[in-house]
Amino acid sequence: MNPSLTKGAVAPPVQFYPDFLSPADNLDWFEKSKALAWARGELTMYGKKIPVPREEALFGDDFRYEYRGALLQAAPWPDFLREARDRIQALCGLTFHFAVGNRYVTGKDSIGWHSDSFPQIGARPAVASLSLGSTRRFKLRHKASREVIDYDLESGSLLIMLPGCQEDWEHAVLKTARPVGERINWTFRPHRDAQL
Ligand SMILES: O=C(O)CCC(=O)C(=O)O
């Protein structure tokens, strides 16, 4: 079911394109994504270092990005990812300068509740999310009403979180006990310094 909107709920400020990619690009870009360099970082919880429950990658224009407390230089765009960025920009008229990749190898990989609100992506950013591989459930939760809306993000789907979404909503892809295959998600984001 896509999306699960309860009667009377507030609709989140998103645009959803379930079939953004053709089946051919879908498969090709998933394989190309898998072949990139991925890293499973560490985070500190209650003073203990634990592996991040997903693999990550960072590509983009020539800027430095603050990422989990470190200032990183994004690797240059692979051709297919730049093309994805260009196609998304042409579709929605918004501008994106870098992409964060999340690779969920099994259902144990996840990303907890959060909003993408870092000073570097500017005020009221739009964030575009392209999914490849296995379907996972993407959850949006309104910060005030706690209303939760689910999107099952299939391969080739594009969900654009419009300005206001990060301010009023959180999102997550939670662990699942269901047997699921690998999934890769790219979130395309603006960079404040490009807008100066
Ligand atoms: O994998 C997803 O669909 C969500 C990724 C995400 O929440 C993020 O990159 O901030």
The ligand as a MOL file (V3000), in Angstrom:
LIG
                    3D

  0  0  0     0  0            999 V3000
M  V30 BEGIN CTAB
M  V30 COUNTS 10 9 0 0 0
M  V30 BEGIN ATOM
M  V30 1 O 17.0020 4.8200 2.7930 0
M  V30 2 C 16.1380 5.6680 2.7990 0
M  V30 3 O 15.1210 5.5750 2.1250 0
M  V30 4 C 16.2620 6.8800 3.7060 0
M  V30 5 C 17.6490 7.4580 3.8090 0
M  V30 6 C 17.7090 8.5710 4.8020 0
M  V30 7 O 16.8870 8.6830 5.6630 0
M  V30 8 C 18.7770 9.5520 4.7560 0
M  V30 9 O 19.7240 9.4190 3.9640 0
M  V30 10 O 18.7070 10.5150 5.5310 0
M  V30 END ATOM
M  V30 BEGIN BOND
M  V30 1 2 1 2
M  V30 2 1 2 3
M  V30 3 1 2 4
M  V30 4 1 4 5
M  V30 5 1 5 6
M  V30 6 2 6 7
M  V30 7 1 6 8
M  V30 8 2 8 9
M  V30 9 1 8 10
M  V30 END BOND
M  V30 END CTAB
M  END
